[in-house]
Amino acid sequence: MTYDDKADVAYIALVDEFTGDFTIVQSVTGLRHPEGINPVEIALDLDVKGRLVGIKILHAKQGVPPEFLTLCERINP
């Protein structure tokens, strides 16, 4: 799990490396709260075989518990 402070994006990788069959070829975005309660958006990264390999959380500070962010490896602190 990583968190980019400058971009306010958390990422959960479901594979160790994004190479070979696990190369990300598509991101499915637009998963939001239906009532627009907060700006959080979820993107699902799929590999060449259509398998889920990563989950991106945009506007993470507003959308995940602070305890989760403390567990993430920091990028751009």
C-alpha positions in Angstrom: 0.0 0.0 0.0 1.3 3.4 -0.9 0.1 7.0 -0.3 1.2 10.0 -2.4 0.9 13.1 -0.2 1.1 15.6 -3.0 -1.5 13.9 -5.3 -3.6 12.7 -2.3 -3.8 9.2 -3.8 -3.6 5.9 -2.0 -2.8 2.7 -4.0 -3.3 -0.9 -3.1 -1.2 -3.2 -5.3 -2.5 -6.8 -5.6 0.6 -8.1 -7.3 4.3 -7.6 -6.5 5.3 -6.2 -10.0 3.3 -4.8 -12.9 5.2 -6.7 -15.6 4.4 -9.4 -18.1 0.8 -10.6 -17.7 0.3 -8.2 -14.8 1.0 -5.1 -16.9 -1.8 -2.6 -16.3 -3.7 -2.1 -19.6 -7.0 -0.6 -18.3 -8.2 1.5 -15.4 -11.9 1.5 -14.7 -12.8 4.8 -13.0 -15.9 6.5 -11.9 -16.7 4.6 -8.7 -18.1 7.4 -6.4 -20.6 7.8 -3.6 -24.0 8.0 -5.4 -25.1 11.0 -3.3 -21.8 12.9 -3.8 -21.1 13.0 -0.1 -17.4 13.4 -0.7 -15.1 13.7 -3.7 -13.5 10.2 -3.3 -13.1 8.3 -6.5 -12.0 4.7 -6.9 -10.1 3.4 -10.0 -9.6 -0.3 -10.6 -6.5 -1.4 -12.5 -6.8 -4.4 -14.7 -4.1 -6.5 -16.4 -3.9 -7.9 -19.9 -6.1 -10.8 -18.9 -8.7 -8.6 -17.2 -7.7 -9.4 -13.7 -7.8 -6.8 -10.9 -4.2 -6.0 -10.0 -4.5 -2.6 -8.2 -7.0 -0.2 -6.5 -6.4 3.5 -6.7 -8.2 5.9 -4.2 -8.2 9.5 -5.3 -8.8 12.2 -2.6 -7.8 9.6 -0.1 -7.6 12.0 2.9 -11.4 12.5 2.7 -12.3 8.9 1.8 -10.4 6.5 4.0 -9.8 6.3 7.7 -6.6 8.1 8.8 -5.4 4.9 10.3 -5.2 3.3 6.8 -3.0 6.2 5.6 -0.6 5.7 8.5 0.0 2.1 7.3 0.9 3.1 3.8 4.4 3.6 2.4 4.7 7.4 1.8 5.5 8.8 -1.6 6.3 12.6 -1.9 5.9 13.3 1.9 
